[in-house]
Amino acid sequence: MTEIYLRAYGKINLSLDVTGVREDGYHQVETVMQRISLYDKIHIRWEPETEPLGKAAEFSIDVKTNRVYLPTDRRNLAYQAAMLMIERFGKEVGGGRIEITISKSIPVAAGLAGGSSNCAAVLIGLNRLWGVGLTTRQLCRLGETLGTDVPFCILNQNTRYRAALGTGRGERLRPIRRAMRAHLVLAKPPFGVSTKEVFSHIDEYEIANRPDSRALMKSMASGDHSLVYDHMINVLELYTLKRYEPVRRLKEIMTSQTEAEMALMSGSGPTVFAVYRSERAARRACEKIRTMGYEAYWANTMDK
C-alpha cells in the first residue's frame, strides 16, 4: 500500500472581467487568480490489486470527508478526478483500491475553488503514486475537462507559482512570477450563489468599469499595494451585489467598519475578501465580522 498527503489550497480572484460570449455559449473571461493560505488536507491511499495475472483489472474508489453534507460519490470532484485517472491510465496501472480522505477547512460553496482544489490534489497525487509522469501542463489539460478552476489549482499546488492570469473560461493560464503579499479576511453569508445564475444575467448590465489585467500584474510586480488596489475590479459584482443584499451589506461592513484597505467579491460570490496591513488588524476584523453572524476566516497570501 502506498499513500500521499497533500494540501489543496483555496484561491481568490484579484480581478475578473467578462470579455464576450464564446461559440459554445460560455462566457469569455479574463481574471487574475491568487492562491491563499486556507487549505484542505487530502490523504490518498492506493492499494494495488493482488489478484492473479490474467484477471480483468478492477478499481474501487472510496471518498470520505469531515463534512457530512458533502457527496462522496460521482458528484464529488475528487471522485471524478480518480475516475478520470482510472479511465486514462488504469490499464497500465492494473486494478486496486483508491481511498481519498478530505479534511475540509475551505468553506463550501463559497467561490474559493475548494472542490476544484480537491480535484487537483487527487490528479497530482495519483500521478505521483502511480508514476504516470505527467507534467504540470499535461495535468492542467487533463484537469480542465473537470472544471475551469482546476488547472489553476494544479498550477499552484504543483509549481512555485502562486498567481496566474486566466483567459478563455479561466483555464488558459499565464503564471505570474510575483504574487500579491497580503493579510486577508474572507467572509460569506450563510448561503451560496450559483455561478451559472450570475453569468446568465451579467450580459444585462452595461460594464463601464473594467479591470486592466496587465496593469494589475505590473503593480503586483512593483509591490505597491496602492497601485494594485486601483486595478482590483470584479465585474460580476454588478449582478451579485444587486441581487443578494447580504453580500452587498457584507462588503460595505468590511469596507467601512474594519481597518480594511479595500474589499472585493471573489468570483461570482458570495465570499467577499478584504485586505489588511497587518495580521493583527486582519484578526481583529475577522472576530468582529463573526460577531455579526457571518462566516469569516483569517488568511494570507504569503505562505511558502
Backbone torsions as a table, in degrees:
resi	resn	phi	psi	omega
1	MET	NA	137.3	176.1
2	THR	-122.6	155.9	-178.7
3	GLU	-149.8	161.8	-179.8
4	ILE	-149.3	143.9	176.3
5	TYR	-112.9	134.2	-177.6
6	LEU	-137.0	155.5	172.2
7	ARG	-105.3	129.5	179.8
8	ALA	-110.0	102.2	-172.3
9	TYR	-83.0	147.4	172.7
10	GLY	-80.5	173.1	179.5
11	LYS	-143.7	158.9	171.9
12	ILE	-125.4	160.5	173.6
13	ASN	-100.4	115.1	176.9
14	LEU	-75.6	-23.0	173.2
15	SER	-155.2	155.2	177.4
16	LEU	-155.0	122.2	178.5
17	ASP	-124.4	146.3	173.7
18	VAL	-106.7	117.3	-170.4
19	THR	-107.6	-1.1	178.8
20	GLY	158.8	-176.6	178.6
21	VAL	-118.3	130.4	-178.4
22	ARG	-79.7	168.1	178.6
23	GLU	-63.4	-28.3	179.8
24	ASP	-83.2	2.9	176.9
25	GLY	94.6	-15.4	177.6
26	TYR	-78.8	154.7	178.5
27	HIS	-81.4	144.6	172.8
28	GLN	-85.0	128.9	-178.7
29	VAL	-125.9	163.0	170.7
30	GLU	-137.4	121.0	-173.3
31	THR	-145.3	141.6	172.6
32	VAL	-100.7	119.3	-176.8
33	MET	-109.5	146.9	-175.1
34	GLN	-135.8	130.2	174.6
35	ARG	-70.9	145.8	175.7
36	ILE	-120.0	167.4	-173.7
37	SER	-76.8	-14.5	179.6
38	LEU	-70.4	129.2	-176.1
39	TYR	-146.3	156.4	170.0
40	ASP	-97.2	150.5	176.5
41	LYS	-97.1	128.4	-179.8
42	ILE	-117.5	125.4	176.6
43	HIS	-118.3	120.4	179.7
44	ILE	-115.4	125.1	175.8
45	ARG	-113.9	133.1	-179.1
46	TRP	-121.9	119.8	178.9
47	GLU	-116.3	104.0	-178.6
48	PRO	-62.2	151.7	177.9
49	GLU	-69.7	141.8	-178.4
50	THR	-114.6	15.7	-179.9
51	GLU	-69.2	158.2	-179.4
52	PRO	-59.2	151.6	177.1
53	LEU	-59.2	146.1	179.8
54	GLY	98.9	-22.0	176.6
55	LYS	-77.0	140.0	180.0
56	ALA	-60.5	133.4	-178.5
57	ALA	-68.1	135.6	177.6
58	GLU	-126.8	144.4	179.7
59	PHE	-122.2	150.3	169.6
60	SER	-132.7	147.3	-179.8
61	ILE	-125.3	128.3	179.0
62	ASP	-127.3	114.5	179.8
63	VAL	-108.7	130.7	176.9
64	LYS	-125.3	148.9	177.9
65	THR	-148.6	157.3	179.1
66	ASN	-84.8	5.5	176.3
67	ARG	-111.9	105.7	-171.3
68	VAL	-64.6	-21.4	-176.8
69	TYR	-86.8	-4.6	-179.6
70	LEU	-86.0	139.5	177.0
71	PRO	-69.0	147.1	179.0
72	THR	-121.9	17.6	178.8
73	ASP	-110.8	-150.2	-176.1
74	ARG	-62.6	-14.7	178.0
75	ARG	-76.6	-16.8	-178.3
76	ASN	-85.9	131.3	-177.8
77	LEU	-63.2	-33.0	177.6
78	ALA	-65.1	-40.4	176.3
79	TYR	-62.2	-44.8	179.8
80	GLN	-62.1	-36.5	177.9
81	ALA	-63.0	-42.7	178.1
82	ALA	-63.7	-42.3	178.1
83	MET	-60.1	-41.6	-179.4
84	LEU	-64.4	-42.4	178.6
85	MET	-64.5	-37.9	176.9
86	ILE	-64.6	-44.0	-179.8
87	GLU	-60.3	-41.3	-176.2
88	ARG	-83.4	-35.8	-169.8
89	PHE	-128.1	5.0	-175.7
90	GLY	-60.9	-37.5	-178.1
91	LYS	-63.2	-39.8	-180.0
92	GLU	-72.2	-33.7	-175.0
93	VAL	-80.7	-36.2	-172.0
94	GLY	88.9	169.9	-175.2
95	GLY	-74.9	173.0	178.5
96	GLY	161.1	-173.6	-176.4
97	ARG	-115.2	129.6	176.5
98	ILE	-109.7	121.1	176.9
99	GLU	-115.6	121.2	-177.2
100	ILE	-116.8	120.9	177.2
101	THR	-113.2	123.5	-176.9
102	ILE	-113.7	117.1	174.7
103	SER	-101.8	104.4	-172.7
104	LYS	-80.7	133.7	168.1
105	SER	-126.2	-28.8	176.1
106	ILE	-70.0	128.5	179.2
107	PRO	-59.8	146.1	-176.3
108	VAL	-85.3	145.5	178.2
109	ALA	54.7	44.1	-175.1
110	ALA	-114.3	-3.7	-177.0
111	GLY	77.7	21.8	-178.4
112	LEU	-109.3	13.0	176.2
113	ALA	65.1	32.1	179.2
114	GLY	-60.9	-49.1	179.1
115	GLY	-64.9	-39.9	179.6
116	SER	-65.8	-37.2	179.9
117	SER	-68.8	-35.7	175.8
118	ASN	-65.3	-42.1	176.7
119	CYS	-59.0	-47.2	179.7
120	ALA	-59.9	-42.5	-178.5
121	ALA	-62.9	-37.6	179.2
122	VAL	-68.1	-41.8	177.2
123	LEU	-60.7	-45.8	179.6
124	ILE	-65.1	-44.4	-176.8
125	GLY	-63.7	-46.4	179.8
126	LEU	-69.8	-32.3	174.6
127	ASN	-58.3	-39.6	-180.0
128	ARG	-78.1	-44.7	-177.6
129	LEU	-64.2	-37.7	-177.6
130	TRP	-89.2	-7.9	-178.8
131	GLY	64.8	35.2	-177.1
132	VAL	-68.1	-36.0	175.7
133	GLY	83.7	21.7	178.0
134	LEU	-69.8	139.0	173.9
135	THR	-76.3	168.9	176.8
136	THR	-59.8	-41.4	178.4
137	ARG	-60.9	-43.0	179.2
138	GLN	-67.1	-39.0	176.5
139	LEU	-62.6	-39.9	179.3
140	CYS	-63.2	-41.8	178.5
141	ARG	-63.7	-38.2	176.2
142	LEU	-66.7	-44.1	-176.6
143	GLY	-66.2	-31.1	-177.2
144	GLU	-66.8	-17.1	176.0
145	THR	-73.3	-14.9	-179.1
146	LEU	-104.1	-17.4	179.7
147	GLY	169.8	149.6	-174.7
148	THR	-71.5	-23.8	178.5
149	ASP	-86.2	-13.5	-174.9
150	VAL	-62.6	-44.4	179.8
151	PRO	-57.8	-41.3	178.5
152	PHE	-64.7	-38.6	179.2
153	CYS	-65.0	-36.8	175.3
154	ILE	-64.5	-46.5	-179.3
155	LEU	-56.9	-48.1	-174.6
156	ASN	-78.1	-15.9	176.2
157	GLN	-91.3	-26.9	-169.3
158	ASN	-111.0	1.8	177.9
159	THR	-139.7	-177.8	178.2
160	ARG	-84.9	-7.0	-176.8
161	TYR	-76.3	136.9	-179.4
162	ARG	-114.9	-5.1	179.8
163	ALA	-145.6	156.9	179.4
164	ALA	-160.3	154.7	170.7
165	LEU	-91.7	126.2	178.4
166	GLY	-110.8	132.3	176.2
167	THR	-128.1	-174.1	-171.7
168	GLY	70.8	-123.9	172.1
169	ARG	-91.7	5.8	-177.0
170	GLY	111.3	-5.0	-174.6
171	GLU	-90.1	-17.6	177.9
172	ARG	-86.3	118.9	-167.8
173	LEU	-113.9	140.3	168.6
174	ARG	-121.9	105.4	-177.7
175	PRO	-59.3	144.1	178.5
176	ILE	-107.1	123.7	-173.1
177	ARG	-65.6	-40.7	-177.6
178	ARG	-116.1	111.1	-179.2
179	ALA	-82.8	168.3	176.8
180	MET	-72.2	142.1	177.5
181	ARG	-116.2	111.7	-173.8
182	ALA	-159.1	158.4	170.2
183	HIS	-95.4	138.1	-172.9
184	LEU	-130.5	155.9	161.9
185	VAL	-123.9	130.6	176.2
186	LEU	-113.3	131.3	-177.0
187	ALA	-141.8	152.9	-179.8
188	LYS	-150.8	149.9	171.9
189	PRO	-74.7	170.1	-173.1
190	PRO	-81.7	50.2	175.3
191	PHE	-158.3	164.6	177.4
192	GLY	-102.1	167.9	176.0
193	VAL	-126.8	131.3	-179.0
194	SER	-74.4	119.9	176.5
195	THR	-60.2	-40.4	179.4
196	LYS	-60.2	-41.6	179.4
197	GLU	-62.2	-46.2	-177.3
198	VAL	-62.2	-47.7	-178.1
199	PHE	-68.8	-28.9	179.7
200	SER	-71.2	-16.8	-178.6
201	HIS	-111.4	-13.3	-172.2
202	ILE	-63.9	-27.0	179.9
203	ASP	-69.9	-11.3	177.9
204	GLU	-77.1	-10.1	-174.6
205	TYR	-106.9	142.5	172.6
206	GLU	-85.1	119.0	-176.5
207	ILE	-93.9	103.6	-176.6
208	ALA	-91.6	-31.4	-175.0
209	ASN	-116.1	106.0	-176.4
210	ARG	-111.7	151.4	177.6
211	PRO	-75.0	152.2	174.4
212	ASP	-109.1	98.0	-173.6
213	SER	-60.7	-40.8	-178.8
214	ARG	-65.0	-42.4	178.3
215	ALA	-65.3	-36.9	178.3
216	LEU	-63.9	-46.0	-179.6
217	MET	-64.5	-38.1	177.7
218	LYS	-64.4	-40.4	178.4
219	SER	-66.2	-38.5	177.2
220	MET	-62.4	-39.5	179.6
221	ALA	-65.2	-32.1	-179.1
222	SER	-76.7	-22.8	-177.9
223	GLY	79.2	7.4	-179.3
224	ASP	-90.4	101.8	-176.3
225	HIS	-63.3	-32.2	-179.5
226	SER	-61.8	-34.0	176.4
227	LEU	-76.6	-37.1	178.7
228	VAL	-59.0	-46.4	-176.5
229	TYR	-60.6	-33.1	-179.4
230	ASP	-60.3	-25.5	-174.4
231	HIS	-110.2	6.6	178.2
232	MET	-88.7	95.1	-177.0
233	ILE	-132.6	136.5	176.2
234	ASN	-122.8	108.6	-175.0
235	VAL	-69.1	-18.3	179.4
236	LEU	-69.8	-15.0	174.5
237	GLU	-60.0	-28.5	-179.6
238	LEU	-53.5	-41.8	179.5
239	TYR	-87.0	-53.1	-171.0
240	THR	-63.2	-43.4	-178.6
241	LEU	-67.7	-27.4	178.1
242	LYS	-80.5	-39.9	-176.2
243	ARG	-79.3	-32.9	-175.7
244	TYR	-118.6	95.6	-176.1
245	GLU	-57.5	-40.7	179.7
246	PRO	-60.9	-30.7	178.2
247	VAL	-72.0	-42.6	177.8
248	ARG	-62.6	-41.7	-179.2
249	ARG	-66.0	-40.1	179.3
250	LEU	-60.7	-46.0	179.1
251	LYS	-61.6	-39.6	179.1
252	GLU	-64.3	-42.1	179.0
253	ILE	-62.2	-46.7	-177.2
254	MET	-64.7	-33.9	-178.7
255	THR	-76.7	-41.8	-170.6
256	SER	-101.5	-21.0	-173.8
257	GLN	-114.5	6.1	173.6
258	THR	-130.6	-179.5	-178.7
259	GLU	-88.9	25.3	-176.9
260	ALA	-62.9	139.2	175.0
261	GLU	-81.3	-29.3	172.9
262	MET	-167.7	162.5	178.4
263	ALA	-140.2	148.7	-177.1
264	LEU	-153.0	144.2	173.3
265	MET	-74.2	141.1	177.5
266	SER	-98.3	132.4	178.9
267	GLY	59.2	-137.5	178.8
268	SER	-91.3	5.2	179.3
269	GLY	93.8	-179.3	6.4
270	PRO	-90.2	1.8	-176.8
271	THR	-70.0	135.5	172.7
272	VAL	-116.7	135.9	176.2
273	PHE	-117.9	148.3	178.0
274	ALA	-126.7	150.0	-177.1
275	VAL	-107.2	137.5	-177.0
276	TYR	-129.1	154.7	-178.2
277	ARG	-71.7	-28.6	-175.2
278	SER	-140.9	160.1	175.7
279	GLU	-62.1	-39.4	-179.2
280	ARG	-60.6	-44.7	179.9
281	ALA	-64.7	-39.4	179.9
282	ALA	-65.6	-42.2	-179.4
283	ARG	-66.6	-38.6	176.6
284	ARG	-61.1	-45.9	-179.1
285	ALA	-63.6	-40.3	-179.5
286	CYS	-60.4	-46.0	179.3
287	GLU	-64.0	-40.7	-179.7
288	LYS	-63.7	-44.0	-178.7
289	ILE	-65.9	-35.6	177.1
290	ARG	-63.5	-37.6	179.6
291	THR	-66.5	-18.0	178.3
292	MET	-89.0	3.3	174.7
293	GLY	95.4	6.2	178.5
294	TYR	-94.9	151.4	171.2
295	GLU	-78.5	123.2	-174.5
296	ALA	-139.3	148.2	-177.1
297	TYR	-138.6	141.1	170.3
298	TRP	-92.2	141.1	178.7
299	ALA	-154.1	179.2	172.9
300	ASN	-149.6	176.3	179.5
301	THR	-115.0	16.5	-169.3
302	MET	-112.4	12.7	-179.7
303	ASP	-66.6	156.1	-177.9
304	LYS	-70.8	NA	NA
